[in-house]
């Protein structure tokens, strides 16, 4: 069941952004995909605290929202890769800004101790 933009009513652009990439895992998944396509197991290794069920759910939502693509290869066992779409790549400056801000916060916090 595809989540349509009309079904998710946003009152402001920030709310829309948070709705698409917010939460604990989506921004991290997108960040890991910045260097290219990854398989499910590779993503899980890079984020050992995420459960397989949650990773599956987050990947489905990112795919439904047009930020990533899921490519299935016709081999046995099945091989599936996830990759940023062209639209998904437009989020990279936001992720960079979040990383820079987080680094500044961590540096500031470390200097206070």
C-alpha positions as CSV (number, residue, x, y, z in Angstrom):
1,X,0.0,0.0,0.0
2,X,1.7,3.2,-1.2
3,X,1.6,6.2,1.0
4,X,0.3,9.0,-1.1
5,X,1.4,12.6,-0.4
6,X,-2.3,13.6,-0.3
7,X,-2.9,11.1,2.5
8,X,-0.1,12.6,4.6
9,X,-1.0,16.2,5.2
10,X,1.9,18.4,6.1
11,X,1.3,21.9,7.4
12,X,4.9,23.2,6.6
13,X,8.0,22.2,4.7
14,X,9.9,21.3,7.8
15,X,7.2,18.9,8.8
16,X,7.3,17.3,5.3
17,X,11.1,16.9,5.6
18,X,10.9,15.3,9.0
19,X,8.1,13.1,7.7
20,X,10.3,11.8,4.9
21,X,13.7,11.4,6.6
22,X,12.9,11.8,10.3
23,X,13.1,9.1,13.0
24,X,16.0,7.1,14.3
25,X,17.0,5.2,11.1
26,X,16.0,6.8,7.8
27,X,18.7,9.5,7.7
28,X,21.3,6.8,8.6
29,X,20.1,4.5,5.9
30,X,20.2,7.3,3.4
31,X,23.7,8.3,4.6
32,X,25.0,4.7,4.1
33,X,23.6,4.7,0.5
34,X,25.4,7.9,-0.4
35,X,28.4,6.0,-1.8
36,X,26.3,3.6,-3.9
37,X,24.0,0.6,-3.8
38,X,24.0,-1.8,-0.8
39,X,22.4,-5.1,0.0
40,X,20.1,-5.6,3.0
41,X,22.8,-7.5,4.9
42,X,25.4,-4.8,4.3
43,X,23.0,-2.1,5.6
44,X,22.4,-4.3,8.7
45,X,26.1,-4.7,9.4
46,X,26.6,-0.9,9.2
47,X,23.7,-0.4,11.7
48,X,23.9,-3.4,14.1
49,X,21.3,-1.9,16.5
50,X,18.5,-1.9,14.0
51,X,16.3,-5.0,13.9
52,X,15.7,-6.7,10.5
53,X,12.0,-6.0,10.9
54,X,12.6,-2.2,11.4
55,X,15.2,-2.1,8.6
56,X,12.7,-3.7,6.3
57,X,9.9,-1.2,7.3
58,X,12.2,1.8,6.9
59,X,13.4,0.7,3.5
60,X,9.9,0.1,2.3
61,X,8.9,3.6,3.4
62,X,11.9,5.2,1.8
63,X,11.1,3.3,-1.4
64,X,7.4,4.3,-1.3
65,X,8.4,8.0,-0.8
66,X,10.7,7.8,-3.8
67,X,14.0,8.3,-2.0
68,X,15.5,4.9,-2.8
69,X,15.0,2.1,-5.3
70,X,14.9,-1.6,-4.6
71,X,16.5,-3.7,-7.4
72,X,16.0,-7.5,-7.4
73,X,18.4,-9.7,-9.3
74,X,17.0,-12.9,-10.8
75,X,19.4,-15.2,-9.1
76,X,19.2,-17.9,-6.4
77,X,19.4,-17.0,-3.6
78,X,17.7,-13.7,-4.3
79,X,20.0,-10.7,-4.4
80,X,18.4,-7.3,-3.6
81,X,20.2,-3.9,-3.7
82,X,19.0,-0.6,-2.4
83,X,20.2,2.7,-4.0
84,X,19.3,6.4,-3.8
85,X,17.1,7.7,-6.5
86,X,17.8,11.0,-8.2
87,X,15.3,12.5,-5.9
88,X,16.9,10.8,-2.9
89,X,20.2,12.4,-3.8
90,X,18.7,15.8,-3.3
91,X,18.6,15.0,0.5
92,X,22.5,14.8,0.6
93,X,23.0,18.5,1.5
94,X,20.5,18.1,4.4
95,X,22.4,15.0,5.7
96,X,25.7,16.9,5.3
97,X,24.3,19.9,7.3
98,X,23.0,17.5,10.0
99,X,26.4,15.8,10.2
100,X,28.2,19.1,10.5
101,X,25.8,20.4,13.2
102,X,26.1,17.1,15.1
103,X,29.9,17.2,15.0
104,X,29.8,20.8,16.3
105,X,27.5,19.8,19.1
106,X,29.7,16.8,20.1
107,X,32.8,18.9,20.0
108,X,31.2,21.6,22.1
109,X,29.9,19.0,24.6
110,X,33.3,17.3,24.8
111,X,35.0,20.7,25.5
112,X,32.5,21.3,28.4
113,X,33.7,18.2,30.3
